[in-house]
């Protein structure tokens, strides 16, 4: 499967409409951690769906050097500054600083290398409350084979929506 980037509501994203709908469902009334934000499409959708708060971690560098400025504008345009906290950092530097078991939902869509995904999902699992949900994007995406390799090496999903891999913590 190849997910093309397109602009929805003025914000570039590669999420499908089904993936966006699933994230909105999972985020309702949840404290959410997002690893990888780009321009803010997923964070905004989760906040609009009723997330208590979305903590969005992304270094905002590399191939999207203007993503931080554009995300800040996108969040402001949607009036969600009180519902989305933007943390400009790598996941490997930020996640160890967070308290175990504090999030209801962790959405992983950051560095797509196998090593980075493995670290992100291990840390995400630690950060989830019992009964929480881990969702990882680009599972089965042709251009991101390392995502599936890292997830398959860890465990089987409880559910898949397009390329959104979902596991629930007991």
C-alpha positions in Angstrom: 0.0 0.0 0.0 1.3 3.5 -0.8 -0.2 6.4 1.1 0.1 9.7 -0.8 0.5 13.0 1.0 -2.4 15.3 0.3 -3.9 18.4 1.8 -7.0 18.2 3.9 -8.5 21.3 5.4 -5.3 23.2 4.5 -3.0 20.7 6.3 -0.8 18.1 4.6 -1.2 14.5 5.8 -0.8 10.9 4.6 -3.5 9.6 7.0 -6.5 8.1 5.2 -10.0 9.1 6.1 -10.4 5.8 7.9 -7.3 6.3 9.9 -8.3 9.8 10.9 -11.8 8.6 11.9 -10.2 5.8 14.1 -7.8 8.2 15.8 -10.8 10.6 16.5 -12.7 7.7 18.0 -9.7 6.6 20.2 -8.9 10.1 21.3 -12.4 11.0 22.7 -12.0 11.9 26.4 -8.4 10.7 26.3 -5.1 12.1 27.4 -3.1 11.6 24.2 0.6 11.5 23.4 1.5 11.9 19.7 5.0 11.0 18.5 5.5 12.7 15.2 3.2 15.6 14.3 4.4 17.1 11.0 1.9 19.9 10.3 -0.6 19.0 13.0 -3.4 17.1 11.1 -3.7 14.2 13.5 -3.2 16.3 16.6 -5.9 18.7 15.5 -8.3 15.9 14.6 -7.8 14.2 18.0 -8.3 17.5 19.9 -11.4 18.3 17.9 -12.8 14.8 18.7 -12.7 15.6 22.4 -9.2 14.6 23.7 -8.5 16.1 27.1 -5.1 17.1 25.8 -2.8 16.1 23.0 0.9 16.3 23.8 2.6 16.4 20.3 6.3 15.6 20.2 8.2 16.2 17.0 11.7 17.6 16.3 10.3 19.6 13.4 13.5 19.3 11.3 14.8 17.3 8.4 12.6 17.1 5.3 9.9 19.4 6.8 11.9 22.3 8.3 8.9 24.6 8.3 6.6 22.1 10.0 6.8 23.7 13.5 5.7 27.2 12.2 3.0 25.7 10.1 1.7 23.4 12.9 1.6 26.4 15.4 -0.5 28.4 12.8 -2.7 25.4 12.1 -3.4 24.8 15.8 -4.2 28.5 16.3 -6.5 28.7 13.2 -8.5 25.9 14.7 -8.5 27.6 18.2 -6.9 24.6 19.9 -4.0 26.2 21.7 -5.4 25.0 25.0 -5.9 21.5 23.8 -2.6 20.8 22.1 0.8 21.1 23.6 3.6 21.2 21.1 6.9 19.8 22.3 9.8 20.4 19.8 12.1 17.5 20.7 13.0 14.0 19.5 11.0 11.2 21.0 14.3 9.6 22.3 15.0 12.7 24.3 11.5 13.5 25.4 9.8 10.1 26.2 12.2 9.1 29.1 11.1 12.3 30.9 7.5 11.4 31.0 5.8 9.5 33.8 4.8 5.8 33.3 1.1 5.1 32.9 -0.1 8.6 32.2 -1.6 8.4 28.7 -4.8 6.8 27.5 -3.7 6.9 23.9 -0.2 7.0 22.3 0.0 7.6 18.6 3.4 6.7 17.0 4.2 8.3 13.6 7.7 9.6 14.1 11.0 8.4 12.9 10.2 5.4 10.6 13.5 3.5 11.0 13.2 0.0 12.6 15.4 1.0 15.6 13.5 4.2 16.3 10.1 2.5 16.0 11.2 -0.2 18.4 12.3 2.4 20.9 9.1 4.5 20.4 6.7 1.5 20.9 8.6 0.3 24.0 8.4 3.7 25.6 4.8 4.2 24.4 3.8 1.0 26.1 5.4 2.2 29.3 3.6 5.5 29.1 0.1 3.9 28.6 -2.4 3.5 31.4 -3.8 0.0 31.9 -6.5 -0.3 29.3 -4.8 2.3 27.1 -4.3 2.1 23.4 -1.1 2.2 21.3 -1.6 3.2 17.6 1.2 3.2 15.1 0.9 4.6 11.6 2.4 3.3 8.3 2.1 -0.4 9.1 2.3 -2.1 5.7 3.1 1.2 3.9 5.4 0.3 1.0 7.8 3.2 1.6 8.1 2.4 5.4 9.0 -1.4 5.7 10.9 -0.8 8.9 7.6 0.1 10.7 6.1 -3.3 10.1 9.4 -5.0 10.9 9.6 -3.4 14.3 5.9 -3.9 15.2 6.0 -7.6 14.0 9.1 -8.3 16.1 7.2 -6.9 19.1 3.7 -8.3 18.9 0.6 -8.8 16.8 -2.0 -6.0 16.6 -5.4 -6.2 18.2 -6.8 -4.3 15.2 -5.7 -2.7 11.9 -7.4 0.2 10.1 -5.7 0.7 6.7 -2.0 1.2 7.9 -3.0 2.1 11.5 -1.7 -0.7 13.7 -3.5 -0.8 17.1 -2.8 -2.6 20.4 -4.6 -2.4 23.7 -2.8 -2.6 27.0 -4.4 -5.0 29.5 
